[in-house]
């Protein structure tokens, strides 16, 4: 009887000490769940997000008039200081993507650059040419000085993105 009891106790001890390692996919899932976001616009998630480098490749292949849908992640460097109606996301090559919001349907907090915020943006990428008048208007919205605005004399080819949904990583 004591032998049977010892065997059962040993078995239970071994089974209870067995570690169940998580798969790499399960660990990745846990990490993804650890990041929390403030959501703006359409409900989106952070699955399938392109890196800045991957987004650059997508933009590189676009011509004026082309569009492509994707989701990418970037820091936010600028936000419209009047309403939060646009923002800029820097790429690793130094260019900035001008992000607007579908149907002017939502706005971003104006303090995102000061917060060193990172955003996940879902929507449509395209190349646009911005006129001098539009550039001056955007400069005014950004709070630029009259001298800086007066120096705008030529249209500019820009990377543009119309987001239907944005996730802003919450700080700790």
C-alpha positions as CSV (number, residue, x, y, z in Angstrom):
1,X,0.0,0.0,0.0
2,X,2.8,2.4,0.9
3,X,4.5,1.6,-2.4
4,X,1.3,2.4,-4.3
5,X,0.9,5.6,-2.4
6,X,4.5,6.6,-3.1
7,X,4.1,5.8,-6.8
8,X,1.0,7.9,-7.1
9,X,2.6,10.8,-5.1
10,X,5.7,10.7,-7.3
11,X,3.6,10.6,-10.5
12,X,1.6,13.6,-9.3
13,X,4.8,15.5,-8.4
14,X,6.3,14.8,-11.8
15,X,3.1,15.8,-13.7
16,X,2.7,19.0,-11.7
17,X,6.3,20.1,-12.3
18,X,6.1,19.5,-16.1
19,X,6.5,22.9,-17.9
20,X,4.3,23.5,-20.9
21,X,6.3,25.9,-23.1
22,X,4.3,28.2,-25.3
23,X,4.7,28.1,-29.0
24,X,6.3,31.1,-30.7
25,X,2.9,32.0,-32.1
26,X,1.3,32.0,-28.7
27,X,4.1,34.2,-27.3
28,X,3.6,36.6,-30.2
29,X,-0.1,36.7,-29.5
30,X,0.6,37.5,-25.8
31,X,2.9,40.3,-26.8
32,X,0.3,41.8,-29.2
33,X,-2.3,41.7,-26.5
34,X,0.0,43.6,-24.2
35,X,0.0,46.7,-26.5
36,X,-3.1,48.8,-26.0
37,X,-4.4,51.5,-28.2
38,X,-6.7,54.5,-28.5
39,X,-8.9,54.0,-31.5
40,X,-10.1,56.6,-34.0
41,X,-12.3,56.2,-37.0
42,X,-13.2,52.8,-38.3
43,X,-12.5,49.9,-35.9
44,X,-9.2,48.3,-36.9
45,X,-6.7,46.0,-35.3
46,X,-2.9,45.7,-35.5
47,X,-2.8,42.5,-37.4
48,X,-1.0,42.6,-40.8
49,X,0.8,45.9,-40.2
50,X,3.6,46.8,-42.6
51,X,6.8,48.3,-41.2
52,X,7.9,51.7,-42.4
53,X,10.4,50.0,-44.8
54,X,7.6,47.9,-46.3
55,X,5.3,50.9,-46.6
56,X,8.1,52.8,-48.4
57,X,8.4,50.0,-51.0
58,X,4.6,50.2,-51.6
59,X,4.9,54.0,-52.1
60,X,8.0,53.6,-54.3
61,X,5.9,51.7,-56.9
62,X,3.1,54.2,-57.1
63,X,2.5,56.8,-59.8
64,X,0.2,59.8,-59.6
65,X,-3.3,58.5,-59.8
66,X,-2.5,55.0,-58.4
67,X,-3.9,53.8,-55.1
68,X,-3.2,50.8,-52.9
69,X,-4.7,49.7,-49.6
70,X,-2.6,48.7,-46.7
71,X,-1.9,49.2,-43.0
72,X,1.4,50.6,-41.6
73,X,2.9,51.7,-38.4
74,X,5.0,54.9,-37.8
75,X,5.8,57.6,-35.3
76,X,3.8,60.8,-35.7
77,X,5.9,63.9,-36.3
78,X,3.3,66.6,-37.0
79,X,-0.4,67.1,-36.4
80,X,-2.7,69.9,-37.7
81,X,-2.7,72.4,-34.8
82,X,-6.2,73.8,-35.7
83,X,-8.3,70.7,-35.6
84,X,-6.1,67.6,-35.8
85,X,-7.4,67.1,-39.3
86,X,-4.1,65.7,-40.7
87,X,-0.8,64.3,-39.5
88,X,2.6,63.4,-40.8
89,X,4.3,60.1,-40.4
90,X,8.1,59.9,-41.2
91,X,9.5,57.1,-43.2
92,X,12.9,55.6,-42.6
93,X,14.2,57.3,-45.8
94,X,13.4,60.8,-44.4
95,X,10.3,61.4,-46.4
96,X,7.0,62.1,-44.6
97,X,3.6,60.6,-45.4
98,X,0.8,63.2,-45.1
99,X,-2.1,61.3,-43.5
100,X,-5.7,62.7,-43.9
101,X,-8.8,61.1,-42.5
102,X,-11.6,59.6,-44.6
103,X,-14.5,61.9,-45.2
104,X,-13.0,64.3,-42.6
105,X,-14.8,61.9,-40.3
106,X,-12.4,62.0,-37.3
107,X,-9.5,64.0,-35.9
108,X,-6.3,63.3,-34.0
109,X,-5.1,64.8,-30.7
110,X,-2.8,67.7,-31.4
111,X,-0.2,66.7,-28.9
112,X,0.9,63.4,-30.5
113,X,4.3,64.6,-31.6
114,X,5.1,65.7,-28.0
115,X,4.0,62.3,-26.7
116,X,6.4,60.6,-29.2
117,X,3.3,58.7,-30.3
118,X,3.3,55.7,-32.6
119,X,0.2,55.0,-34.8
120,X,-1.1,52.1,-36.8
121,X,-3.0,53.5,-39.9
122,X,-5.3,51.6,-42.2
123,X,-6.4,53.0,-45.5
124,X,-5.4,54.0,-49.0
125,X,-2.0,55.2,-50.1
126,X,-1.5,57.4,-53.1
127,X,0.9,60.0,-54.6
128,X,-0.4,63.6,-54.9
129,X,0.9,66.9,-56.2
130,X,0.1,69.7,-53.7
131,X,-0.4,73.2,-55.2
132,X,1.3,76.2,-53.8
133,X,-2.0,77.5,-52.3
134,X,-2.6,74.2,-50.6
135,X,0.9,74.1,-49.2
136,X,0.5,77.6,-47.8
137,X,-2.8,76.6,-46.2
138,X,-1.2,73.6,-44.6
139,X,1.7,75.7,-43.4
140,X,-0.8,78.1,-41.7
141,X,-2.5,75.1,-40.1
142,X,0.8,73.9,-38.8
143,X,1.5,77.3,-37.2
144,X,4.4,78.2,-39.5
145,X,5.6,81.9,-39.5
146,X,4.7,84.3,-42.3
147,X,8.3,84.2,-43.5
148,X,8.2,80.4,-43.8
149,X,4.8,80.6,-45.6
150,X,6.2,83.2,-48.1
151,X,9.0,80.9,-49.1
152,X,6.6,78.3,-50.5
153,X,6.7,79.0,-54.3
154,X,6.5,75.5,-56.0
155,X,4.1,72.6,-55.9
156,X,5.3,69.4,-54.2
157,X,4.9,65.7,-55.0
158,X,4.0,64.0,-51.8
159,X,3.3,60.6,-50.3
160,X,-0.3,60.7,-49.1
161,X,-2.5,58.3,-47.1
162,X,-6.2,58.5,-46.5
163,X,-6.8,56.6,-43.2
164,X,-10.2,55.1,-42.4
165,X,-9.0,54.0,-39.0
166,X,-6.1,54.8,-36.7
167,X,-4.8,53.2,-33.6
168,X,-2.5,55.3,-31.3
169,X,-0.4,53.3,-28.9
170,X,-1.2,54.2,-25.3
171,X,1.8,55.2,-23.2
172,X,2.6,53.3,-20.0
